[in-house]
């Protein structure tokens, strides 16, 4: 991905990209990367015409996928950086339910209430999600499989590959990565 910093602007409903290849932030070029604001949608739009509803947390996965949590949309979205395709992996309806994620077209059973920060475990096997109004940190287990669709395949708790995620509440003993929530209006994720 090179030297790129992604910035979520919650209140403008947009994601910006800052090219740091010049060696310093002041030398970088800030560009509008994704989102035109408004209600969240699972439509396969272009990045600039896609809609994000208060994008809050960003997490880069293997320099190939940028995950976005939407505070007001209660959904986790994924952008495949190689072809700019976009989709949803979990959530989309307000609530506090553990369960399955999106299968590419159909919403699963997992629900969130005011998503905040997202982060990956050091081995990339789990995404941790701060769910503010549920007062929980939830985890999504990722597998080593690759799907032909726009999102990496997610694995069920049995370990078998599918395009659905397993979303559970994280126990404090199994969490090896800290997640933080913030009241600021922007978050960032970078790759080098």
N, C-alpha and C positions, 0 to 999 in steps of 0.2 A: 504494500500500500504506500510505501515511502514515508515521508515525514508529514503526516496529516493530523490535525487536531479537529475533532468534531464537537460542535457546541449546540446543546439543546436550548432554545429560547422559548421557555414555557409560555410566556404571556403573548408572544407573537405567533405561536403555534408553528414554529419553523425550526429547521436544523441547518446550521451553517457549517462550512468546512473552511479551515484555515491551512493553507499550504505553508509549511515551515521549512521548505527546502533551501530558503535563503539563509538559514542559520539562526535567525532570531525572529521572535514574534513580530517585531516592528517591521521586519522585511517581508513578512508573509502577506498573502493575498486572501482576504476574506470573501467567500462566495456563498450565495444562497444555494444550499445543497438539496433540501427536500422540504415539502410541506407548503400548503397555501392557507392553512388554518381551518378552523371550524370543527365539525363533528368527525370522529374517526370513521374510517371505512376500510373494509377489506378488499376494495376494488384494486385491480392490478393496474393502477395509473402510473404515469411517469413520476419520477421523484418530485419534480416541481409542482405537479398538479395533485399529488397525493394529499390526503388530509390527515393531520395529526391533531388530537385534542389535548393540548397542554403536554407536549413531550417533556419528560422530566429526567429520566435516567438513560444513560448510554453505556453500552458495553460492546467492545470489539471481540470477536471470536475468531481466532486463527487468521487474522488479517483478511478474512474473506467475507465475514458477515458482521453487520452492525445491528445490534439489538436496541430497541427503543421502548421504554416504558411510558405509557400515557397516563398521567395523573387523572384527568377527567374522562378519558376514554376507557379506563379500567382494562387495558389490553396491552400485551407485549407484541410489538411488531418486529419484523426482521427485514433488513435490506441486504440483498446479495450484491456486494460491491462490484463483482466482475461484469454483471449485466444490468445493474440498477433495478432489478425486479424487487417487488415489495409484497409482503404478506403478513399475516398474523399467526402467532403460534399458540397463544393462550389468552383467555379472558374475553372481554368485549361486553360484558353485562355486569352491572354493579352487584356485588354480593361477597360472601365469604365461604366459598365451597372449594374443597380439594377435589381433584378429578382429572379428567383428560383434557388435552389441548386440541387445537384446530387440526383437522386432517387435510388441510389445503383448501377446502371449500366449506366445510361444516364446522360450526362452533362446537367445541367440546363442553365439558361440564364444569371446568374450573372457573371460579369467579374471584374478582379482586375488588377492593374498595380503596381508591386513592393510591395508586402505585407511586412509589418514590424511586429510590436508587436500585440499580441492578448490578450484579457483579458475578464473575465466574470464579469457581474454586481454582487453586493453583494448577491442578491437572486438567482443567477444562471439562470435567465430568458433570459438574452441577452449575446451574445458574441460581443465585440467591436473589430473592425479590423482597424488598421492604414494602409491606402492605400496610399503609399508615392507619386507616380506620379499623382494620381488623386487629391491629396491635400484634402483628405476626411477621416473622421472616419465613417465607415459603421457598421451597427449592424445586427446581425442575431438573430432572436427571437427563443428561445427554449421553448418547452412545457414540461409538466410533464408526458408525455406519454412515454412508453417504446416500442421500436420496436423489432421485432424478428431478425432483421438484425444486422450487425456489428456496426451500429451507433444508437445513441439515436434518437427517432423520433423527428422531428422538426415540429413546428406548423406554419400554415399559419396565416396571420394577422387576419383572422376570428376566430382563436382559434381552428379550427379543426385539428386533428392530421393527419399528413402525413409524408412521409420520405423526404420531400423537405423543404428547408429553405426559409424564407422570408428575403431578403437582402435589406436594405434601408440605405439611408444616415442618420446619426444621427444628430438631431438638438441639439444645445448647451443646450437647456432647459431640454431635456429628458435624458441627459447623467449624470448618477450618479457615474460613474467610470472613472478615467482618464486613458488615453492610452498614451504611449510614444513611440517615434521612436528613433532608435539608429543606429549609423553607425558602431558599434562594430561587430565583427564576431561571437559572441556567445550570447545566451540568456539562461535563465534557469527558471525552474519551480520546485517547491518542494512540498512534502507532508510530514506530520508528523503524 
